[in-house]
């Protein structure tokens, strides 16, 4: 069993979850779209926070999953920024 990570890390995990779920709901309700900077930033922040929390609690599969999601979202965000800069 993993030691209790403490209240701060629990808050970090909830905030990360809320960023991811918030982005998903906003996309589903057509308030944003998957290529928007807002959506991508929310995914980078949410998955980054959850990857960090997963590392603290030593859940390595989730570190990989959330870390991959964070990097993929960051790459998509960079592409979006470059595309807007070229326009």
C-alpha positions, -999 to +999 in steps of 0.1 A: +000+000+000+012+035-009+016+060+019-010+088+020+002+115-004-014+142+017-041+167+012-021+190-012-015+161-036-052+151-034-062+186-043-037+185-072-053+153-085-088+167-083-078+199-101-061+178-128-093+157-131-115+188-134-093+202-161-096+170-182-133+164-176-140+201-181-123+201-215-141+169-225-175+183-215-168+216-232-159+197-264-189+175-262-213+204-257-196+222-287-184+251-264-149+244-278-133+220-302-104+196-299-080+218-319-087+249-299-059+263-277-083+264-247-090+227-250-054+217-255-041+239-226-067+223-203-055+188-215-018+197-209-025+211-174-049+183-164-028+154-176+004+170-163-011+173-128-024+138-129+010+125-142+027+142-113+002+128-088+006+093-102+043+096-097+039+106-061+016+076-054+039+053-075+013+043-101+037+040-130+012+029-156-008+061-150+025+081-151+030+067-186-006+072-196-010+108-183+026+117-194+018+105-229-014+125-229+004+156-217+031+153-244+006+146-272-015+176-261+016+198-258+027+188-294-008+195-307-008+229-289+026+238-304+013+229-339-018+250-334+003+280-322+027+276-352-002+273-376-018+305-362+016+323-364+019+313-401-015+326-410 
